[in-house]
């Protein structure tokens, strides 16, 4: 299952910090994005997001 970062994202980086496999990247030029091929669908990013901006798709 893929994860998407929605418009509610405030670019705090909490999701990237909680991802145990480094599948979420915080890039100044591109913003925050998920490398879905690396994602293991653990849900840590959803739990770690303070504004609920990352969702399973």
Secondary structure as GFF3:
##gff-version 3
##sequence-region A 1 57
A	DSSP	beta_strand	3	5	.	.	.	ID=ss1
A	DSSP	alpha_helix	14	18	.	.	.	ID=ss2
A	DSSP	beta_strand	24	27	.	.	.	ID=ss3
A	DSSP	beta_strand	31	34	.	.	.	ID=ss4
A	DSSP	alpha_helix	44	48	.	.	.	ID=ss5
A	DSSP	beta_strand	54	56	.	.	.	ID=ss6
###
